[in-house]
Amino acid sequence: MIELMHVTKNFSEVIGVQDLNLRIEQGEIFGLVGPDGAGKTTTIRLMLGLLKNFTGKITVLGTENIERIKGRFGYVPQKFSLYQDLSVLENIELIGALYGVKNSEIQEKTEKILTFTGLWEFRHRLSGNLSGGMKQKLALAAGLMHKPEVFFLDEPTTGVDPVARREFWQLLYELNKTGMTIVVATPYMDEAELCHRVALMKDGSLVSCATPNQLIENYPYKILSLETPMKDERVLGDLLKLIVLDINSFGEKYHLIVKDDKVVKKAIQDTLVNHKIAINRLEETTPCLEDVFVAIAHMGGDK
Ligand SMILES: Nc1ncnc2c1ncn2[C@@H]1O[C@H](COP(=O)(O)OP(=O)(O)OP(=O)(O)O)[C@@H](O)[C@H]1O
């Protein structure tokens, strides 16, 4: 459905993406995951045919002539790009007209899509007055007016609260059930876990591409989950000097990344006891995608 072969795109001296090889299958929810500057937006814009002067080959829906098939895409860009001084309804009707939806169909389609996205009751509100989550739903609604086969979404939930994010993903799942292929860029690991497959990107390169479960299974280290009220950075430093490869902290919870959990566990216990630090919990736990990503980002990964 979408294939990138050895694609490199530079912006003057800056690398956008480098020697990127990707294959996205029809019907997938495919995640482009990585920190700011990883190359996610560049990848999406290349697939949309919006960037020229790249090397390599890009095929979308069976053609390299992406210009010709643009009408089969939906796109939610990173920045809200609809008219803030038009109402929800006016924006959607305008988009419908721009996409050439027949006048006789616009009304029915608008109602259906705004109902689907939960925006019907807000249809008379100015778009500029919507909450962040509603704005993103409106951008999604706009992208649906011409029934796309592939929907590209660039960090669609950035800055949106957790409940609205969950609702937004529910909509993506509903759309995917109808057979729509979804390509979504996200910096959030919890969203990456919702994708069928993810491409982990860093500095313009693909670091790993697999299902979330495969990425977790291939994780080469052990994780010890430590729960402690300690706040002392020096203790963390001592742990790191010991045998711990890295520490991811989640409030009072720490994920200690180690090579061998049994030997290390004892050494960690001893260190904390020496520092008179309480241990509420210290046991092996399965890594989450965030651990995988941090390992890849900090330790060179499994290139
Ligand atoms: N039009 C441009 N001109 C110059 N440099 C660019 C341009 N677009 C992207 N870049 C650079 O290319 C690299 C990849 O950027 P890109 O926007 O694709 O990353 P990203 O993963 O989407 O990050 P973000 O979440 O910050 O958008 C960055 O170093 C960025 O500064």
The ligand as a Gaussian input file, in Angstrom:
#p B3LYP/6-31G(d) Opt

LIG

0 1
 N       11.105000      22.847000       6.101000
 C       12.189000      22.558000       6.812000
 N       13.312000      23.297000       6.727000
 C       14.436000      22.996000       7.426000
 N       14.515000      21.951000       8.269000
 C       13.429000      21.178000       8.411000
 C       12.207000      21.438000       7.698000
 N       11.301000      20.485000       8.052000
 C       11.927000      19.688000       8.945000
 N       13.195000      20.094000       9.153000
 C       14.191000      19.457000      10.036000
 O       14.190000      18.068000       9.758000
 C       14.325000      17.313000      10.967000
 C       13.134000      16.376000      11.110000
 O       11.993000      17.194000      11.400000
 P       10.500000      16.628000      11.501000
 O        9.590000      17.807000      11.621000
 O       10.257000      15.670000      10.403000
 O       10.576000      15.823000      12.886000
 P        9.378000      15.313000      13.786000
 O        9.775000      13.956000      14.261000
 O        8.100000      15.434000      13.081000
 O        9.456000      16.317000      14.994000
 P        8.333000      17.358000      15.539000
 O        7.481000      16.570000      16.425000
 O        9.167000      18.361000      16.272000
 O        7.640000      17.916000      14.335000
 C       14.450000      18.319000      12.087000
 O       15.809000      18.527000      12.373000
 C       13.822000      19.568000      11.519000
 O       14.378000      20.741000      12.086000

